[in-house]
Amino acid sequence: MKRFSAIILAILTVFAILTGCSSSADTKDNEIIIGIDDKFAPMGFRDKDNNLVGFDIDYAKAAVEKMGKEVKFQPIDWKTKESELSSGRIDLIWNGYTITDKRKEMVLFTKPYLANAQVIATKADSDISALADLDGKVIGLQGLSSASDALNANPIKDSIKSVSEYADNVLALSDLKAGRVDAVIIDEVVIDYYMAQEEGTFKVLDESLAPEEYGVGVKKGNDELLKELQKALDELSADGTAAEISEKWFGEDKVLN
């Protein structure tokens, strides 16, 4: 009798383990993990209550819902974003992620969904008014970002004094206000947000460094996920949801169709 009870207990234990593993796998299969920079307003950032908010946060939530899945946002070191994706720790890079030829070699991209540009921001009272005025100046930017690519592709790179790299734009703008850098190369959509929040603090030069477009990054080889995500994004444009999210964050429909 004891032997029979032991066999039954063993069978039940194995069943429980298998059921648990199956449940865990099902949860993972139904979850999309999105890597973000949580200090990249207004695309993805923390509000005063430490909640993740922003255009890309709302846009991603709506797309993943269309896909019939659950979303999980994972703040990451932006310098390691492609490594996080290739390792499988995240499923998507989605937070003002600029499409470049170099990045196309590492990830798959959705169609562009938002136009942007890399611009030069200075303090409002700065005497810098043109790209040529950056001669001999200290420039700040987010490390391993498209801002760095834009600077390296411009002849002004050879005449500036030095470049200070930061983990995020918040730190770069903080040093700009403190006078530790003379100018910051930054995404136009980002500095527009901060200029609205802190009127009279910054100004942007009329000359931009490089026009660009944002897309969502998908791991190489994961063509099925890319296809499924693009279908959801197309549906958000068709039913007006994308435009509504854009109006909320930018005051106008800026989504590329």
Beta strands, then each sheet from edge to edge (+ up, - down):
strand 1: 31-36
strand 2: 39-40
strand 3: 44-46
strand 4: 52-53
strand 5: 70-75
strand 6: 92-93
strand 7: 107-109
strand 8: 114-123
strand 9: 138-142
strand 10: 162-166
strand 11: 183-187
strand 12: 202-204
strand 13: 210-214
strand 14: 217-219
sheet 1: 5+ 1+ 6+ 14- 7+
sheet 2: 2+ 3- 4+
sheet 3: 10+ 9+ 11+ 8- 12+
sheet 4: 10+ 9+ 11+ 8- 13+
end
